[in-house]
Amino acid sequence: MNFLLAGLVGLFIATAIYFLLSRSLIRMLLGLVVLGNGINLLIFTAGRIGNGAPPIVPGGLEQPAGAIANPLPQALILTAIVIGFAMFSFLLVLAFRAYQAMDAENTDSMRLAEPEDAPRPPLSY
């Protein structure tokens, strides 16, 4: 099961890198979402997936009697999901405003600050 999840994490991260290297703003945003999901799955897999008992110590004991689940990866993933959703919402609105202002969705056509006859980096200076 862990090998399957490790392969899925690799697939998510490879897909995210492919999307992030695109020139389209929407693909870049989707790449960020897929990268966040891949990292969340990586944290979840590193936290040992299994049928452990809930992370609750019974009353009167100082430590649990047997094996329990680790609650830290689950808490980290829940926090990452909320932060990832907020970041995606902000970047989606930012991309929409950039599209409205420049009437372009391709990042190459958004070069308003550069002169037309200037060489494009990294070709020459």
C-alpha positions as CSV (number, residue, x, y, z in Angstrom):
1,M,0.0,0.0,0.0
2,N,2.8,2.4,0.8
3,F,4.5,1.7,-2.5
4,L,1.3,2.6,-4.3
5,L,0.9,5.8,-2.4
6,A,4.6,6.7,-3.0
7,G,4.0,6.3,-6.7
8,L,0.9,8.4,-6.5
9,V,2.8,11.1,-4.7
10,G,5.5,11.0,-7.4
11,L,2.8,11.2,-10.1
12,F,1.1,14.2,-8.4
13,I,4.4,16.1,-8.0
14,A,5.5,15.3,-11.6
15,T,2.1,16.5,-12.9
16,A,2.4,19.6,-10.8
17,I,5.8,20.5,-12.1
18,Y,4.6,20.0,-15.7
19,F,1.7,22.3,-15.1
20,L,3.8,24.9,-13.3
21,L,6.2,25.1,-16.3
22,S,3.3,26.0,-18.6
23,R,2.8,29.5,-19.9
24,S,-0.9,29.5,-19.1
25,L,-2.1,31.0,-15.9
26,I,-4.9,28.5,-15.3
27,R,-2.4,25.6,-15.7
28,M,-0.1,27.2,-13.3
29,L,-2.9,27.5,-10.7
30,L,-3.9,23.9,-11.2
31,G,-0.2,23.0,-10.8
32,L,-0.2,24.7,-7.4
33,V,-3.3,22.8,-6.3
34,V,-1.9,19.4,-7.5
35,L,1.4,20.2,-5.8
36,G,-0.4,21.0,-2.6
37,N,-2.4,17.7,-2.8
38,G,0.8,15.7,-3.5
39,I,2.6,17.2,-0.5
40,N,-0.5,16.5,1.7
41,L,-0.5,12.9,0.5
42,L,3.2,12.7,1.2
43,I,2.7,13.9,4.8
44,F,-0.2,11.6,5.3
45,T,1.8,8.6,4.0
46,A,4.8,9.5,6.2
47,G,2.5,9.5,9.2
48,R,2.0,5.7,8.8
49,I,-1.3,4.7,7.4
50,G,-2.8,1.9,9.4
51,N,-5.6,0.7,11.6
52,G,-4.2,2.0,14.9
53,A,-6.4,3.0,17.8
54,P,-7.6,6.6,18.1
55,P,-5.0,8.9,19.8
56,I,-6.9,9.1,23.1
57,V,-5.3,8.1,26.4
58,P,-7.8,6.5,28.7
59,G,-8.5,8.1,32.0
60,G,-6.1,7.3,34.9
61,L,-3.2,6.3,32.6
62,E,-0.1,8.4,31.9
63,Q,0.6,6.8,28.5
64,P,-1.5,4.8,26.1
65,A,-1.8,1.0,26.7
66,G,-1.1,0.0,23.1
67,A,-0.3,1.4,19.7
68,I,-2.2,4.6,18.7
69,A,-2.5,6.7,15.6
70,N,-0.3,9.7,15.3
71,P,-2.5,12.8,15.3
72,L,0.2,15.3,14.1
73,P,0.2,14.5,10.4
74,Q,-3.6,14.7,10.3
75,A,-3.5,18.1,12.0
76,L,-0.8,19.3,9.6
77,I,-2.8,18.2,6.6
78,L,-6.0,19.9,7.8
79,T,-4.1,23.1,8.3
80,A,-2.4,22.8,4.9
81,I,-5.8,22.2,3.2
82,V,-7.2,25.4,4.7
83,I,-4.1,27.4,3.7
84,G,-4.0,25.9,0.3
85,F,-7.6,26.7,-0.4
86,A,-7.1,30.3,0.7
87,M,-4.0,30.7,-1.4
88,F,-5.8,29.2,-4.5
89,S,-8.7,31.5,-4.0
90,F,-6.4,34.6,-3.8
91,L,-4.4,33.5,-6.8
92,L,-7.5,32.8,-8.8
93,V,-8.8,36.3,-8.2
94,L,-5.4,37.7,-9.0
95,A,-5.2,35.8,-12.3
96,F,-8.7,36.9,-13.2
97,R,-7.8,40.5,-12.6
98,A,-4.6,40.1,-14.6
99,Y,-6.7,38.7,-17.4
100,Q,-9.1,41.6,-17.2
101,A,-6.4,44.2,-17.1
102,M,-4.1,42.8,-19.9
103,D,-6.6,40.8,-21.9
104,A,-4.2,37.9,-22.0
105,E,-4.0,34.5,-20.3
106,N,-0.5,33.6,-21.7
107,T,2.4,34.8,-19.6
108,D,4.5,35.7,-22.7
109,S,1.9,38.3,-23.8
110,M,1.9,39.9,-20.3
111,R,5.3,41.6,-20.8
112,L,4.0,45.2,-20.6
113,A,7.0,46.5,-18.5
114,E,9.6,45.4,-21.1
115,P,10.2,47.4,-24.2
116,E,9.3,45.8,-27.5
117,D,12.8,45.9,-29.1
118,A,14.7,44.8,-26.0
119,P,16.3,41.3,-26.1
120,R,14.4,38.7,-24.1
121,P,16.4,37.0,-21.3
122,P,18.1,34.6,-21.3
123,L,18.7,34.9,-25.0
124,S,21.0,37.9,-24.9
125,Y,21.7,41.2,-23.1
